[in-house]
Amino acid sequence: MPTFQGFGPSHEYDNGDNPSVAISGNTVVEVHVGANHVGPLFYRVGQVDGSAVNWGPSHEYDNGSSPSVTISGSTVVEVHVGGDSAGPLWYRVGQVDGTAITWGPSNTYDSGYNPSVALYGNDVVEVHVGGDSAGPLWYRVGRVDGSLINWGPSNRYDNGYNPSVAFWGLFIVEVHVGGNSAGQLWYRTGRLNGLQITWRDSVEYDSGWNPKIAFTSPSSLIEVHNGQEGTGKLWYHDMELVYVSAESEDPPTIGPGQSHPQDSGCNTAVAGNADTRTVVEVHNGAVAPGPMWYHTGTVA
C-alpha cells in the first residue's frame, strides 16, 4: 500500500476563514472566506515546489460562506452557501490561467449547508447537509458542460453533519460527523452508476470534528479532522482502499488506519493528487478569521 510520509513544516500564506484546497498536477487552488462566517470569497492559485507552494495573489470572486473547491486538469469547480445559514447553494466553473481563474457565472443548484465537491474528469460529485444542524445528508452527481454543470437529482444517503467527499475513477469516499458536536466520525464508500451512487453502509472510524477526505493514489486516501470543536490538535488518517475484485461492481472497503497528530488550529482541509502523490493541507490558526497555514507531504 502507498504510505503517507508525513507533513513538512507549516507556512503562513494568507488571512481569512474556513479554507478549502484542491490540487491537480503541481497546481494548487485554495478558496476561503475573507470575513467571519460569511462575506467576500477569495481564491489563490499556486505551484508546488518541493515542500513549499509558490502562491499567486489573492483574488475576490464571489460572496457567501462554507466554500469548497476541486480541480481536474485546468477545470475548477467551486461550491458555497449564499448566506450564513442553510439556504441556496451555488456553484461556479472556472479555468486556471497562470495564477488567475477565469470564472463562469454563479448558479444556484440546491438548498442546504456545508457543501463539499469533488471532480474527476468532467464528472462532479457534491454532498451537503440539508439544514443548519445534523440531519439528512444529500448528494448530487453532475457533469461539467462548458461553464455549467448538468446536475442529476438530489438523493438522501445518510444522516449527520460536516460531510466531505473524494472521487477517483468510479469510486467515491465520503466522511462526516455523526452529530452537532465533536464525536463519532463515519465514512461511506460508493461506486458511481450514471447519475446515482451505490453506497455501502456507514462505518465508524474515529472521533473528532469537521473531517475532510482526499485520494492520494488509486488505492489510498488521507483524512484530516479537528480533534475537538474550536482551536486544538489537528489529526490525519492514512487510509487504504480495498477493492473487492477487478471485475466487481461493488464499492470498495477501507482497511484499518491509525490517527496521527499533524498540527494545531481549526478548520483543517486537505487535497491529494493520485498521480503525483502530493498532499496539501490548509487550516486556520484559530477560530476567528486570521492567519491561515499550509503544509505539504508525499505518499511513497
C-alpha positions in Angstrom: 0.0 0.0 0.0 1.3 3.5 -0.7 2.1 5.1 2.6 1.9 8.8 3.6 5.3 10.1 4.7 4.0 12.8 7.0 3.8 16.6 6.6 6.6 19.1 6.3 6.7 22.4 8.2 3.7 24.7 8.4 3.8 28.0 6.4 1.5 31.0 6.8 0.1 32.0 3.4 -3.0 34.3 3.8 -5.6 35.7 6.2 -9.2 34.6 6.3 -11.5 31.8 7.5 -12.7 28.3 6.6 -10.3 27.4 3.8 -10.6 24.6 1.2 -7.9 23.3 -1.1 -7.5 21.2 -4.3 -4.6 20.0 -6.4 -4.1 18.8 -10.0 -0.5 18.1 -11.2 1.5 20.7 -9.3 -1.3 23.3 -9.5 -2.9 24.1 -6.2 -6.2 26.1 -5.8 -7.3 27.4 -2.4 -10.6 29.2 -1.5 -11.6 30.9 1.7 -14.0 33.4 3.3 -12.4 36.8 3.9 -14.6 37.6 6.9 -16.2 35.8 9.9 -18.6 33.1 8.6 -20.0 34.9 5.6 -18.6 37.6 3.3 -16.3 38.1 0.3 -14.9 34.8 -1.1 -11.3 34.7 -2.2 -9.1 32.3 -4.2 -5.4 31.7 -4.7 -3.5 29.6 -7.3 -0.1 28.2 -6.5 2.5 25.7 -7.7 4.0 23.0 -5.5 7.8 23.4 -5.3 9.3 20.8 -3.1 7.8 21.2 0.4 6.5 24.7 -0.4 3.8 26.2 -2.6 4.6 29.3 -4.6 1.3 31.2 -4.3 -0.1 33.8 -6.7 -2.1 36.8 -5.4 -5.4 36.6 -3.6 -8.5 37.4 -5.8 -12.0 38.1 -4.7 -14.5 36.0 -6.8 -17.9 35.8 -5.0 -19.8 36.2 -1.7 -21.0 33.6 0.7 -19.8 31.1 3.3 -18.5 27.5 3.6 -16.7 27.3 0.2 -15.4 24.0 -1.2 -13.1 23.7 -4.3 -12.0 20.9 -6.6 -9.8 20.8 -9.7 -9.2 18.3 -12.6 -6.7 19.4 -15.2 -7.3 23.1 -15.6 -11.0 22.9 -14.8 -12.1 24.2 -11.3 -15.4 23.7 -9.6 -16.4 25.7 -6.5 -19.5 25.4 -4.3 -20.6 27.6 -1.4 -23.6 28.7 0.7 -25.1 32.0 -0.2 -25.5 33.2 3.4 -24.6 32.4 7.0 -27.2 29.6 7.4 -28.8 26.9 5.3 -30.3 28.2 2.1 -29.4 28.4 -1.6 -26.2 26.5 -2.6 -24.2 27.9 -5.5 -21.6 26.6 -7.9 -19.1 28.2 -10.3 -16.9 26.5 -13.0 -13.6 28.1 -13.9 -10.4 27.6 -15.9 -7.0 28.2 -14.4 -4.8 30.6 -16.4 -1.5 31.1 -14.7 -2.2 32.5 -11.2 -5.7 33.5 -12.1 -9.0 31.7 -12.7 -11.5 32.7 -15.4 -14.9 32.0 -13.8 -18.2 31.3 -15.4 -21.4 32.6 -13.8 -22.6 31.8 -10.3 -25.6 29.4 -10.4 -27.8 28.0 -7.7 -28.2 24.2 -7.8 -29.8 23.1 -4.4 -30.5 24.2 -0.9 -28.6 23.2 2.3 -25.4 23.9 4.2 -21.7 22.9 4.4 -21.3 21.6 0.8 -18.3 19.6 -0.4 -17.4 18.9 -4.0 -15.1 16.5 -5.9 -14.3 16.4 -9.7 -12.8 13.5 -11.8 -12.6 14.3 -15.5 -15.9 16.1 -16.2 -17.9 14.2 -13.6 -18.8 16.0 -10.4 -20.0 14.6 -7.0 -21.4 17.0 -4.4 -22.6 16.4 -0.8 -24.2 18.6 1.8 -26.4 18.6 4.9 -30.0 19.7 4.5 -30.1 22.2 7.3 -28.1 24.2 9.9 -27.7 21.2 12.2 -27.1 17.5 12.0 -29.8 15.8 9.8 -30.3 14.3 6.4 -27.2 14.2 4.1 -27.7 14.6 0.4 -25.6 14.0 -2.7 -25.8 15.1 -6.3 -23.9 13.9 -9.4 -23.4 16.2 -12.4 -21.3 16.6 -15.5 -19.4 19.8 -16.5 -20.5 21.3 -19.8 -18.5 24.4 -20.5 -19.2 26.9 -17.7 -22.2 25.0 -16.5 -22.9 21.7 -14.7 -25.8 19.4 -15.7 -26.9 18.0 -12.4 -28.8 14.8 -11.7 -31.4 14.7 -8.9 -30.7 15.2 -5.2 -30.6 11.9 -3.2 -30.5 11.3 0.5 -27.8 8.9 1.5 -27.1 9.3 5.3 -27.6 11.4 8.4 -25.0 13.6 10.1 -23.1 16.9 9.7 -20.0 18.4 8.0 -19.8 16.0 5.1 -16.7 15.8 2.8 -16.4 13.8 -0.4 -13.5 12.4 -2.5 -13.7 10.9 -6.0 -11.4 8.9 -8.2 -12.3 6.8 -11.3 -15.8 5.4 -10.5 -15.2 5.3 -6.7 -16.4 7.8 -4.1 -15.5 8.1 -0.4 -17.5 10.3 2.0 -16.8 11.2 5.6 -18.9 13.1 8.2 -19.5 13.6 11.9 -22.5 11.9 13.4 -24.0 14.8 15.3 -23.9 18.5 16.1 -20.7 18.4 18.2 -17.4 16.6 18.2 -17.9 12.9 18.4 -18.1 9.8 16.2 -16.7 10.1 12.6 -18.1 7.9 9.9 -17.1 7.0 6.3 -19.0 5.5 3.4 -17.7 4.2 0.1 -19.6 4.2 -3.1 -19.5 3.5 -6.8 -20.7 5.8 -9.5 -23.5 4.5 -11.7 -24.6 7.2 -14.1 -26.2 9.9 -12.0 -26.6 7.7 -9.0 -24.2 6.3 -6.4 -24.3 2.8 -5.0 -23.3 3.1 -1.3 -22.0 0.7 1.3 -23.2 1.1 4.8 -21.6 3.7 7.1 -18.6 2.7 9.2 -17.3 4.5 12.3 -13.6 5.2 12.1 -12.6 7.8 14.7 -13.8 10.7 16.9 -13.5 14.4 16.2 -15.0 17.2 14.2 -15.0 18.7 10.7 -13.5 15.8 8.7 -12.1 16.2 5.2 -11.0 13.4 2.8 -8.9 13.1 -0.4 -7.4 10.4 -2.7 -3.6 10.2 -2.6 -3.4 7.2 -5.1 -6.0 5.0 -6.7 -5.8 2.8 -3.6 -5.1 5.2 -0.7 -6.7 8.2 0.9 -5.8 10.8 3.5 -8.4 12.1 6.0 -7.9 15.1 8.3 -10.0 16.4 11.2 -10.1 18.6 14.2 -9.8 16.7 17.5 -12.4 19.0 19.0 -14.6 21.9 18.3 -12.7 25.1 18.3 -8.9 25.5 18.2 -6.9 22.4 19.2 -4.9 19.5 17.9 -5.4 18.5 14.2 -5.2 14.9 13.1 -4.7 12.8 9.9 -5.5 9.3 8.9 -3.7 7.3 6.2 -6.3 5.0 4.7 -6.2 2.0 2.3 -8.9 1.4 -0.2 -9.6 -2.3 -0.6 -11.3 -3.3 -3.9 -13.4 -6.3 -4.0 -12.1 -7.6 -7.3 -11.2 -6.2 -10.7 -14.5 -7.4 -12.1 -16.7 -6.5 -9.2 -19.1 -3.6 -9.4 -19.4 -3.5 -5.6 -18.0 -0.4 -3.9 -14.6 -0.9 -2.2 -14.0 -1.1 1.6 -11.4 0.7 3.7 -8.8 -1.1 5.7 -7.9 -0.2 9.2 -6.0 3.0 9.7 -4.3 4.9 12.5 -4.8 8.6 13.6 -1.7 10.8 13.8 -1.3 14.4 15.1 -0.4 16.8 12.3 -0.7 20.4 13.7 -2.7 22.7 15.8 -5.5 25.0 14.7 -9.0 24.6 13.3 -11.0 24.2 10.0 -8.5 21.8 8.5 -8.9 20.8 4.9 -6.8 18.5 2.6 -6.1 17.8 -1.1 -4.3 14.9 -2.7 -3.0 14.1 -6.2 -3.4 10.4 -7.1 -0.8 10.8 -9.9 2.0 12.8 -8.3 1.0 11.6 -4.8 1.4 15.1 -3.4 -0.7 16.1 -0.4 -1.5 19.7 0.6 -3.3 20.7 3.9 -4.6 24.1 4.9 -6.1 25.4 8.2 -6.9 28.4 10.3 -4.6 29.2 13.2 -7.6 30.0 15.5 -11.4 30.0 15.4 -11.7 33.7 14.3 -10.6 34.9 10.9 -6.9 35.4 10.9 -3.7 33.8 9.7 -4.1 30.6 7.6 -1.4 28.0 7.2 -0.5 25.2 4.8 1.9 22.3 4.7 2.7 19.6 2.2 3.5 15.9 2.3 4.1 13.0 -0.1 2.9 9.4 -0.5 5.5 6.7 -1.3 
